Amino acid sequence: MKKLLCLGIEGTAHTFGVGVVSSDGEILGEAKSSYIPPSGRGIHPREASQHHSRVAAKVLREALDKARVEPKDIDVIAFSQGPGLGPCLRTAATVARALAVYLDKPLVGVNHLVAHIEVGKLITGAEDPLILILSGGTTQLLGYEDGRYRVFGETLDITLANCIDVFAREVGIVDPESPWPGPAFDKVAEKGRNYIPLPYTVKGMDLQFSGLLTAALRKFREGGASLEDLCYSLQETGLAMVVEVAERGLAQTGKRELLLTGGFARNKRIREMLESMVRLHDATLHVVPPRYATDNGVMIAWTGVLAYESGLTLKVEESFVRPKWRVEEVEAPWVLNRRKTP
């Protein structure tokens, strides 16, 4: 049987990515370009979408060249339909629609968070994990149940990554090699030795980080504590909250795998804490490598394959972007279908 080839386009935030994946999970080619905001600033949706428009043709050609295929060889076009920043989503969707119409190929809309999960399972081999997504825009604990990925717990305000990034920018921590302060913050936190009590807010399975951020900034401005100790305390408190919720999720669901994905998966300390926790529950930790934990076209292409095989396609005239598309709204029939396949 001929392999199905899917071209996936990612464009939910600062990254415009293209990936080409076959129906047996082989990653044939990929390329991406990321909008880099000025130092000390976050992502501006309009500027990011303009970046995507400028680089789209180049990134698309590079991915196809790496895959050694021509546009006519592609069987399905998939794109990140949401959630994400409206202007960025619309740019990616426009490129996908144009390709689908020009090549006369079926179009598939992919949920960005489901794509993080599916590429994580593909890369790590996890089968039925509890999923912890930690990224700039997401702090969620999920698991597959009754046809969909269900949210078992999430942030009620800002994300953990956003909490740390805002604190780092406010106190002047910058990374000369990266537009994001997270890696530099981690280095400062590693030097901390004294724990400073900060608000710890876990509400059942949900979390809140705004109070933690406010208190840490207040203590910095008041003085009396070293920056290293404040960074250490902020990180330990925020991560402990996440690990508590993940541990409760493992206990409640009985799952024996925990999948960590999203850009924050690069954080060494969260991996250490989760590794220690899962051992207590006779479970295993699967960490998606940075290349596929951060936004990329491969995750859209692979999830596009899964959705297409399940008959989930879109008419071009109905392919509206969904900036607030919740993950639990997505039907995922391929999960059971794939489990039944030898």
Secondary structure, 3 states (H helix, E strand, C coil): CCCCEEEEEECCCCEEEEEEEECCCCEEEEEEEECCCCCCCCCCHHHHHHHHHHHHHHHHHHHHHHHCCCHHHCCEEEEEEECCCHHHHHHHHHHHHHHHHHHCCCEEEEEHHHHHHHHHHHHHCCCCCEEEEECCCCEEEEEEECCEEEEEEEECCCCHHHHHHHHHHHCCCCECCECCCHHHHHHHHCCCCCCCCCCCCEECCEECCHHHHHHHHHHHHHCCCCHHHHHHHHHHHHHHHHHHHHHHHHHHHCCCEEEEECHHHHCHHHHHHHHHHHHHCCCEEEECCHHHHCCCHHHHHHHHHHHHHCCCCECHHHCCCCCCCCHHHCCCCHHHHHHHCC
